[in-house]
Amino acid sequence: MILKRLKFLCFAAIVLNYKVAYADEMTLKESESIKSEVMLSFKQLSDSVKAVNIDKYLSFFDQKKFTSLNENGTVYHSYTDFEKLIRQQLPMVKTYKHLVFKNVKVTVINPDTAILVNEYDSGVVLKSGEEFSVSGAGTQVWSKSKGGWLLVNVSSSMKPVNK
């Protein structure tokens, strides 16, 4: 009887170890899939900025859950305030000379949440003819919704401007 219990416990341990290892492998596959999905959404977001397509850009933000930490040390707890700022500023842009993202990393928190961190370098030409460059870093919290991945939080910082 004791030998049967011992065999059963050994068999149960082997099965349990297999299931745990298999679950970890599946989690890794799911995580990589989520990273790819978020990176695709990020690319589409950045393409909409380069195209100065305000409506497309704003379509990547969750209007109900959105908050932000701004470069000037203020916050928005309302999508409406953020949208108002974007609709005032983005139309002043004629074109982007360049908009490059580097050191991009996506960290999957769970199947519905991922954090994307990046550094950026941009060159902008305004409709007034003025040109300037800005570099910095950003953090984005993406949340999965029925329509895909949406931003629920963004924060950014700028590198000091060299004079």
Salt bridges, closest charged atoms under 4 A:
GLU25 OE2 - LYS29 NZ 3.40
GLU32 OE2 - LYS35 NZ 3.54
GLU37 OE1 - LYS144 NZ 3.27
ASP47 OD2 - LYS43 NZ 2.76
ASP55 OD1 - ARG87 NH2 2.80
GLU83 OE2 - ARG87 NE 2.97
ASP121 OD2 - HIS98 NE2 3.18
GLU131 OE1 - LYS97 NZ 2.86
